[in-house]
Amino acid sequence: MAKFQHEDPNTGTKIWETGTIILYLIERYDTENQLHYDSLDKKILCKQWLMFQVSGQGPYFGQFTYLHPEKLPSAIERYSNEIKRVLGILDGVLGAELNKEWLVGDRITYTDLAFMPWNDRLDATLGVPDDKKFEGFIHVKAWHERMTKRPSWVKAMELRARLMDEQGLDWNGMPKGTTNFQGY
């Protein structure tokens, strides 16, 4: 059994791995299809994007540029290039069709939302100012801004900030006052 499993308090189901947790929540609780589609083609597209997020975005955004305790220039360069590759794929897809706003279909889905947390921290992972984090990726920037303006995102980030503060944590999950990963 995985060490970091989570339990659904409503069902007792124990589960781990981000992508699996997201799929479980969608299938169990999104009964009105607000964040996914019923059609097989769009279901597969949503799962495809989720797999790209958990295998392409998740492991690279922060591993050596931010979270790794040693600052290894070759690793930072490699992971920074991988971040830009992922952003380039997203930018190309979002820019491929005139006025394409979402990864799948004509509305936001869980796939769009899965990219949010790491995209929101690109300034830290790339080591650039916040206003430069989407430089060269205009479609990703517009997509990200659409999502961060949603009242549910604003509310979630306010709640997150309050809870982190109550626990004595900084935005990055480390205790306040910790200036580097080694100190953590």
RASUL-V959096 format. One record per residue. PHI is phi in whole degrees, 0 to 359 (999 if undefined). Layout:
phi
PHI
PHI
This chain:
phi
999
292
293
254
283
240
243
285
293
278
235
81
296
254
209
215
80
309
300
293
299
299
298
299
300
297
290
279
246
268
290
261
55
286
242
207
247
273
293
302
302
284
300
294
298
299
295
300
294
296
297
295
295
286
256
256
279
311
288
263
285
118
306
251
278
231
276
290
294
265
267
261
307
293
290
300
297
299
287
297
295
293
302
293
296
299
299
296
297
299
298
296
292
293
267
293
246
301
64
288
257
226
293
230
71
250
207
295
229
300
294
300
295
298
280
302
303
287
300
292
252
303
301
287
290
268
68
235
299
308
286
250
295
250
303
89
231
296
287
295
300
296
298
297
296
301
286
288
273
294
305
294
292
301
298
297
289
294
297
301
300
296
295
297
298
299
268
73
250
278
303
269
90
270
303
305
92
283
261
206
296
298
292
283
